[in-house]
Amino acid sequence: MNSFLLVALSLITLLMISTGVYLLSKRFNFPYTVSLVGVGILIALLSQFPIFSFLDDFHLTPEILLYVFLPILLFESAYNIKYKEMLRSARSISLLAIVSLIVSAFLIAAFIHYGALLFGYHIPFLVALLFGTLISATDPVAVLALFKELGAPRRLTLIFERESLFNDGTAFALFLVILAYIQSVAGFHSDGHGNLYSVFASHFLGTDTTGLIVTGIISFLLMILVGMLFGSFIGVVFSKIIEKIKNNEFLEITLTLILAHTTFILAEVLNHFLFPVSGVIATTLAALVVGNYGRYKISPKVEETMEQFWGFFAFISNSLVFILVGIMIVSLGIDWNVMIIPVAIAIIAVVIARAISVYGVIVPLNWTRKEEQIPLSWLHMLSWGSLRGALAIIMVLLIPESLTITGWDFPFSIRDFVLALTVGCIVFTTFIKATTIIPFMKYFHIDKLHEIEEVEHVEGKMIMLLEVLAKIGSLKERGFIIQEEYILLHEKYTHELETVRLELETVRLELDELMKQKWDKIAGLIKRVITLHALGIEKFSLKKLYMYNEISEHEFKVLLRKNESQIHRVEIGLPQIKTEGEGENINLFERLTEVVSTWLHRDVNPIFSRFMRVRSRLVMTDSALKGLITFEAVDFIAGRKEFREIQELYTSFRENAQKEYNELFKANKLLLVEFDSRLANKSLLKQQEIIVEDLFQKEIISPKLYIRFKEEIEEKIYE
């Protein structure tokens, strides 16, 4: 049979199997990635039989992993990161991603080198360091899935995910530097030449040990710094290109796919010919820029499709990588009788080094109080929950098969040796660590709700039931349900609401003296829940204004930043900002972004900008006030002082916005009448677009007419 056909058959079969594994893992509540590795091992054993021999025809190669899967996984993870959330834990993430990783790499190397000597094995320190570098990069896929399932604290989840994303870049850069150093020491050159930086470094710094170490340190720093600058630049360029494309989901999604791979490949080209650049860091920064700066240049209706597309690609990539890792475990041509002790030493070294590197950097950070404290139980999870995965395999496969070094006396190559250690650690973290994370979380009570969250949980149910009761009333008013149905449903959910109210009182009584001490906090919690509800409505109405072209991108971002800043303040227990500019904490990056954005939009009449902002604030506060009506359905909330305060606050917001709107309109009536008419016209055209979409979905108009209508409307929108 044609070899290409066998590879295609193998690929399709693996995808079908991974789909089945996903469904079964959900059914039996077992980590998906762990299941995939196990199934991969079974597939490798089955492939020994002639009838199933095609199953392992699709192989993991360095090229496929490096240039196909890795950019996808990096982009998908970084695209959904909000830099504001990341900045709130910037110190801990930076320490874990850089300092902790470097410490871990050298500790692992020392433990393996000296530990192996105790058993009569001589493993050169540089080889152990090469392994320590690549195995220190964590893979959060399985852990994050469990965190989300068990409801781990949001900040712990964010730290875990962000650390993993950025330590990938650090580990990859450090790995390449260590590999280049080993090749220089051994007089080994894979391609016969280095980049321009290597030539200058060799000339000015020399090729002795000191010169090579200095060259390596500078290379490592350049990889990180240049990678960040290059990735940010590419991200801005592609964001501008996406901005020029309106409402074409296929082109916009394709551009992000091109961005992910182009950034990585161009960075690797620069790294090969000119100077050190980390493709991993460049791709990560490019995705961060597009996910934050470029996200609002993406057409609103495309945004959801974009996230689904990247989620799908990440799922496919992870599925194939982990199932192929399982196949690789069986296919390794290693004498495990020789390797069993080195692998055991490596596993112990990785566990101990991770613990030391985590506690060693975060505990001092807690002492400084420069950032919100990270509880000791979280440190236990950060230490134990660090799995290893795809990136480690990618880096191993980049080691030249013929690479050797003085003192290497094992009967197989350095690459096979490091691969065996890596696979052993992946098997341990996959089948031991990943499967014990749930018991660990329960043991340390990380998944348990504290007393304030218990109240918040009950109040969340109360809000849900309030919304349901409001919906029932709406259905009756619109004639969708008859009187008898309305009575039955209203009685049912009113009874549930009364039960929840009693549950809230029961929770309070159970807290006894502790509850008495924290009653003010509970009252504040009630206020916080209602305030977040109002802010959420504001945010939704703002996004709708942007979708309907009733506010410019610049003004939208300004108001969105203020709204998200308000939400963050309320979430961490600070009071809501009551006046323009009060208590706002704008970091340097936000300030710079706003200055650049203002300069780019300097041709816009400042009166129009102010008008759009005031008009939008009026719509947002009005929507929030209408949303608060939901809470008036229950006396328990509506009669409280906290609720009245929020109502009065939003009433004053609306009155102030209305007053400013009237004054601005009165002073610039002729100018703003025409401008407001244009905004209203754009909104109506958007409404026409939605109506046409609805007519097409109901098959009232033909596809040909649908396209014609769309073209005519879009011409008017963007003229």
PAPA-290429 format. One record per residue (C-alpha): x, y, z; residue number from 1. Coordinates in steps of 0.2 Angstrom, whole numbers. Each point is the difference from the previous one (the first is absolute). Layout:
REM PAPA-290429
X:Y:Z:NUM
...
This chain:
REM PAPA-290429
0:0:0:1
6:18:-4:2
10:6:15:3
-8:17:0:4
-17:-8:1:5
6:-10:15:6
5:15:9:7
-17:9:-4:8
-9:-16:6:9
11:0:16:10
-4:19:3:11
-19:-2:-2:12
0:-15:11:13
10:8:14:14
-13:15:-1:15
-14:-12:1:16
7:-9:15:17
4:16:9:18
-18:6:-2:19
-6:-16:8:20
13:1:14:21
-6:18:3:22
-18:-6:2:23
5:-14:11:24
11:11:11:25
-15:12:3:26
-11:-15:4:27
11:-7:13:28
7:16:6:29
18:-4:-4:30
14:12:-7:31
-1:0:-18:32
19:2:-4:33
4:-14:12:34
-13:-11:-10:35
8:5:-16:36
17:-6:5:37
-6:-16:6:38
-10:-3:-16:39
16:5:-10:40
9:-14:9:41
-14:-13:-4:42
1:6:-18:43
18:-3:-1:44
-2:-17:6:45
-14:-4:-12:46
10:7:-14:47
12:-15:2:48
-14:-11:-8:49
0:1:-20:50
-18:5:-1:51
3:16:11:52
17:4:-6:53
-6:16:-8:54
-4:8:17:55
17:6:3:56
4:6:-18:57
-3:18:6:58
15:5:10:59
5:14:11:60
15:9:-9:61
9:16:6:62
-7:9:-15:63
-18:-4:3:64
1:4:19:65
10:15:-2:66
-8:9:-15:67
-18:-7:0:68
-5:-4:18:69
10:11:11:70
-5:17:-8:71
-19:-5:1:72
2:-5:19:73
9:16:4:74
-11:11:-10:75
-16:-7:8:76
6:1:17:77
6:18:-1:78
-14:7:-11:79
-12:-2:15:80
11:8:13:81
-6:17:6:82
16:9:4:83
-8:10:14:84
-4:-17:10:85
18:-5:-4:86
8:16:7:87
-9:-2:16:88
11:-15:3:89
14:5:-10:90
14:-2:13:91
-5:-18:5:92
-2:-5:-19:93
16:8:-5:94
10:-8:15:95
-8:-17:-4:96
3:1:-19:97
18:6:1:98
8:-1:16:99
-8:-16:6:100
3:-9:-17:101
18:4:0:102
2:-5:18:103
-9:-16:-4:104
10:-4:-15:105
17:1:9:106
-7:-9:16:107
-6:-14:-11:108
17:-1:-9:109
10:-1:17:110
-12:-13:7:111
1:-11:-15:112
19:2:-2:113
5:-3:18:114
-14:-12:3:115
4:-11:-14:116
19:-1:6:117
-7:-9:16:118
-6:-14:-11:119
15:-1:-11:120
-7:10:-15:121
10:14:-7:122
-12:13:-8:123
9:16:-6:124
-6:15:9:125
-4:9:-17:126
-11:-15:-6:127
-9:1:17:128
-2:19:-2:129
-7:-2:-18:130
-13:-12:7:131
-3:11:15:132
-4:15:-11:133
-13:-9:-11:134
-8:-9:14:135
-3:16:10:136
-13:6:-12:137
-17:-4:7:138
-16:-5:-10:139
-16:5:9:140
-12:-8:-12:141
-6:-14:11:142
1:10:16:143
-10:15:-6:144
-14:-12:-6:145
-1:-7:18:146
2:18:8:147
-15:6:-11:148
-10:-16:5:149
3:2:18:150
-2:18:1:151
18:5:5:152
3:18:5:153
1:11:-15:154
16:8:4:155
9:-17:3:156
-6:-6:-17:157
6:16:-8:158
17:-1:8:159
1:-18:-5:160
-4:3:-18:161
10:16:-2:162
15:-8:8:163
-1:-15:-12:164
-2:12:-15:165
15:11:3:166
12:-14:7:167
-2:-9:-16:168
9:15:-8:169
13:1:13:170
3:-19:0:171
1:0:-19:172
13:14:-1:173
10:-7:14:174
0:-17:-8:175
6:7:-17:176
14:9:9:177
6:-16:10:178
-1:-10:-16:179
10:12:-9:180
13:1:14:181
1:-19:0:182
3:-1:-19:183
13:14:2:184
9:-10:13:185
-1:-16:-10:186
5:9:-16:187
-16:-6:-8:188
-10:11:-13:189
-16:-6:-7:190
0:11:-15:191
18:6:-1:192
-3:18:5:193
-8:11:13:194
-10:16:-1:195
8:18:-2:196
-1:2:19:197
10:-16:3:198
14:6:-12:199
2:16:9:200
-1:-8:17:201
13:-13:-5:202
11:14:-6:203
-1:12:15:204
-4:-11:14:205
11:-15:-5:206
-4:-19:-1:207
8:-5:17:208
-12:-5:14:209
-2:17:7:210
-4:8:-17:211
-13:-14:-4:212
-8:3:17:213
-1:19:-3:214
-7:-3:-17:215
-13:-12:6:216
-6:12:14:217
-1:14:-13:218
-9:-11:-12:219
-13:-5:13:220
-4:18:4:221
-1:5:-18:222
-11:-15:-4:223
-13:6:13:224
2:19:-3:225
0:0:-19:226
-13:-14:0:227
-12:12:10:228
4:15:-11:229
-2:-10:-17:230
-16:-9:6:231
-8:17:5:232
4:8:-16:233
-7:-14:-11:234
-16:0:11:235
-3:18:-2:236
3:-1:-19:237
-12:-15:-2:238
-13:9:11:239
1:15:-12:240
-3:-12:-15:241
-15:-8:9:242
-7:17:3:243
-1:3:-19:244
-11:-15:-2:245
-18:2:5:246
-12:-14:4:247
10:-14:-9:248
2:-14:12:249
10:-11:-12:250
13:13:-3:251
2:6:18:252
1:-18:7:253
13:-4:-14:254
10:15:4:255
2:-5:18:256
5:-18:-5:257
13:8:-12:258
6:11:14:259
3:-14:12:260
11:-10:-12:261
8:15:-9:262
6:8:16:263
7:-17:6:264
9:-3:-17:265
6:17:-3:266
7:0:18:267
9:-16:-4:268
7:7:-16:269
7:15:9:270
7:-12:14:271
9:-10:-14:272
7:14:-10:273
2:16:10:274
-2:0:19:275
-8:-10:14:276
-19:1:0:277
-12:-11:9:278
-14:-6:-12:279
-10:-6:16:280
0:17:8:281
-3:9:-16:282
-15:-10:-4:283
-6:2:18:284
1:19:0:285
-8:1:-18:286
-15:-10:7:287
0:11:15:288
-1:16:-10:289
-13:-6:-12:290
-10:-7:15:291
0:17:9:292
3:14:-13:293
-6:-9:-16:294
-15:-9:8:295
-11:16:-2:296
6:2:-18:297
-8:-17:-4:298
-18:1:-6:299
-11:-2:15:300
-10:-15:-8:301
17:-8:-4:302
7:0:18:303
-10:-15:6:304
4:-10:-16:305
18:5:3:306
1:-7:17:307
-9:-16:-5:308
12:-2:-15:309
15:1:11:310
-7:-11:14:311
-4:-13:-14:312
18:0:-6:313
8:0:17:314
-11:-16:4:315
5:-9:-16:316
19:5:3:317
0:-6:18:318
-10:-16:-4:319
13:-5:-13:320
15:5:10:321
-5:-10:15:322
-6:-15:-9:323
16:0:-10:324
10:2:16:325
-8:-17:6:326
5:-8:-16:327
18:7:1:328
2:-8:18:329
-2:-18:-7:330
11:4:-16:331
15:6:9:332
15:-12:-4:333
8:2:18:334
6:-13:11:335
-10:4:15:336
10:-12:11:337
14:13:-2:338
-11:15:1:339
-12:-5:15:340
12:8:13:341
4:16:-9:342
-19:2:-4:343
-4:-2:18:344
13:13:6:345
-7:12:-13:346
-18:-2:6:347
6:3:18:348
11:15:-5:349
-14:8:-10:350
-12:-1:14:351
12:7:13:352
7:13:-11:353
-18:7:-4:354
-4:1:18:355
16:9:5:356
-2:12:-15:357
-18:4:4:358
1:2:19:359
17:9:-2:360
-7:14:-11:361
-18:2:6:362
3:0:19:363
12:15:-1:364
-12:9:-11:365
-14:-3:13:366
12:7:13:367
2:16:-10:368
-19:3:-1:369
3:8:-18:370
-14:-11:-6:371
-16:-9:6:372
6:-14:11:373
0:-18:-8:374
-6:-12:14:375
11:-15:4:376
-13:-12:-6:377
1:8:-17:378
19:-2:0:379
-3:-19:3:380
-10:-1:-15:381
12:11:-11:382
13:-12:5:383
-9:-17:-2:384
-11:5:-14:385
14:4:-12:386
-2:-13:-14:387
11:-2:-15:388
-5:-2:-18:389
1:5:-18:390
14:13:1:391
12:-12:9:392
-2:-12:-15:393
2:13:-13:394
17:6:8:395
7:-18:2:396
-3:-3:-19:397
10:16:-4:398
16:-8:7:399
10:-7:-14:400
1:-19:0:401
19:0:-3:402
3:12:15:403
13:-6:12:404
11:7:14:405
16:-5:9:406
-3:-13:13:407
-16:-7:-8:408
1:-18:2:409
-18:-6:-1:410
-4:-13:-14:411
-12:12:-8:412
0:18:-6:413
-3:16:11:414
-16:3:-9:415
-7:-17:4:416
6:1:18:417
-8:17:3:418
-16:-6:-9:419
-1:-15:12:420
1:11:15:421
-13:12:-7:422
-12:-14:-4:423
2:-7:17:424
-4:17:8:425
-15:2:-11:426
-6:-17:4:427
2:4:19:428
-8:17:-1:429
-14:-7:-11:430
-5:-15:9:431
5:4:18:432
-1:19:2:433
-15:4:-11:434
-10:-14:8:435
3:6:18:436
-3:18:-3:437
-18:-2:5:438
3:-8:17:439
14:13:3:440
-12:14:-3:441
-13:-8:11:442
13:-3:14:443
6:18:0:444
-18:6:-2:445
4:10:-15:446
-17:-4:-8:447
-9:4:16:448
-11:15:1:449
5:12:15:450
-14:8:10:451
-2:15:-11:452
-1:-10:-16:453
-13:-11:8:454
-11:16:2:455
5:5:-18:456
-5:-17:-7:457
-17:1:8:458
-3:18:-6:459
6:-5:-17:460
-14:-12:0:461
-12:13:6:462
5:12:-15:463
-3:-15:-12:464
-17:-3:7:465
-4:19:-1:466
4:0:-19:467
-11:-16:-3:468
-15:9:9:469
3:15:-11:470
1:-11:-15:471
-17:-9:5:472
-8:17:1:473
6:5:-17:474
-6:-16:-8:475
-17:3:7:476
-1:18:-5:477
5:-5:-18:478
-13:-13:-1:479
12:-15:-1:480
-7:-9:15:481
-19:0:7:482
-5:5:17:483
-1:-17:7:484
18:-4:-5:485
6:17:7:486
-8:-4:17:487
8:-17:0:488
18:6:-5:489
-1:16:11:490
-5:-10:15:491
14:-13:-3:492
14:12:-2:493
-7:12:14:494
1:-16:12:495
17:-3:-6:496
5:18:4:497
-7:-1:17:498
10:-16:3:499
16:9:-6:500
-4:14:12:501
-2:-12:15:502
16:-8:-6:503
9:17:1:504
-6:2:17:505
5:-17:5:506
18:3:-7:507
1:16:11:508
-6:-9:16:509
13:-14:-3:510
14:13:0:511
-5:5:18:512
13:12:8:513
11:0:-16:514
-15:6:-9:515
-4:14:13:516
18:6:-3:517
-2:0:-18:518
-18:7:-2:519
6:16:-8:520
10:-10:-12:521
-16:-10:-5:522
-10:16:-2:523
15:6:-11:524
-1:-16:-10:525
-19:3:-3:526
5:17:-7:527
15:-7:-10:528
-11:-13:-8:529
-13:13:-6:530
13:12:-5:531
9:-13:-11:532
-17:-4:-8:533
-2:18:-4:534
17:2:-7:535
-2:-16:-10:536
-16:8:-8:537
10:16:-4:538
14:-11:-8:539
-13:-9:-11:540
-8:16:-6:541
17:7:-4:542
4:-14:-11:543
-16:1:-8:544
2:18:-4:545
17:-5:-8:546
-7:-14:-10:547
-14:12:-7:548
14:13:-5:549
-7:13:12:550
17:3:8:551
17:1:-7:552
14:-13:5:553
10:13:10:554
-15:5:10:555
-6:-17:2:556
18:-6:7:557
0:15:12:558
-17:-4:8:559
3:-19:0:560
16:3:10:561
-9:11:12:562
-14:-13:2:563
13:-15:2:564
9:11:13:565
-16:2:9:566
-4:-18:0:567
18:-4:6:568
-2:12:15:569
-16:-7:5:570
6:-18:-1:571
14:3:11:572
-11:9:13:573
4:19:-4:574
-14:12:-2:575
-7:4:-17:576
7:16:-8:577
-14:14:1:578
8:14:-10:579
10:1:-16:580
18:-4:2:581
-2:-4:19:582
12:-14:6:583
5:-6:-17:584
16:-9:0:585
6:1:-18:586
17:-9:-3:587
13:6:-12:588
-5:-12:-13:589
-18:6:0:590
6:18:0:591
11:-3:-15:592
-13:-10:-9:593
-13:15:3:594
13:13:-6:595
4:-10:-16:596
-19:-3:-3:597
-4:18:2:598
14:5:-12:599
-6:-13:-13:600
-18:8:1:601
6:18:1:602
-10:4:-16:603
-16:-3:10:604
-9:15:6:605
2:1:19:606
-18:5:1:607
-6:-16:-9:608
11:-10:12:609
-7:8:15:610
-18:-2:-6:611
2:-18:-4:612
8:-3:17:613
-14:9:9:614
-14:-7:-10:615
7:-18:3:616
1:4:19:617
-18:5:0:618
-6:-16:-9:619
11:-11:12:620
-6:8:16:621
-18:-1:-6:622
2:-18:-5:623
7:-4:18:624
-15:9:8:625
-12:-10:-10:626
10:-16:5:627
-1:4:18:628
-19:-1:-1:629
2:-19:1:630
6:2:18:631
-16:9:5:632
-10:-17:-2:633
6:-5:18:634
-2:11:15:635
15:-8:8:636
12:9:-12:637
-10:14:-6:638
-4:7:17:639
18:-1:6:640
10:16:2:641
14:-7:-12:642
-12:-2:-14:643
-7:17:2:644
18:7:0:645
3:-8:-16:646
-16:6:-8:647
3:18:6:648
18:-1:-7:649
-5:-6:-17:650
-14:13:0:651
13:14:3:652
11:-8:-14:653
-14:1:-12:654
-5:18:5:655
18:6:-2:656
2:-8:-17:657
-17:7:-5:658
5:17:6:659
17:-1:-9:660
-9:-6:-16:661
-12:14:0:662
13:13:3:663
11:-7:-14:664
-15:-1:-12:665
-6:17:4:666
18:8:-3:667
3:-10:-16:668
-18:-3:-7:669
2:2:-18:670
17:-10:0:671
-7:-14:11:672
-17:-2:-8:673
8:-6:-16:674
13:-11:9:675
-13:-8:11:676
-11:-3:-16:677
15:-9:-8:678
2:-11:16:679
-18:-4:0:680
0:-4:-18:681
15:-12:3:682
-10:-8:14:683
-15:-2:-12:684
11:-8:-13:685
7:-12:12:686
-18:-4:5:687
-4:-3:-19:688
15:-12:-1:689
-7:-10:15:690
-17:-1:-8:691
7:-6:-16:692
10:-13:9:693
-16:-6:8:694
-10:0:-16:695
14:-11:-8:696
0:-12:15:697
-19:-2:-1:698
3:-3:-19:699
-12:14:-5:700
14:7:-12:701
11:-10:-11:702
19:0:3:703
3:11:-16:704
-12:13:7:705
9:-2:18:706
17:4:-8:707
-8:15:-10:708
-8:7:15:709
16:-2:11:710
11:9:-13:711
-13:14:-2:712
-1:3:19:713
19:-1:3:714
3:13:-14:715
-11:12:10:716
8:-4:17:717
18:3:-6:718
-3:14:-12:719
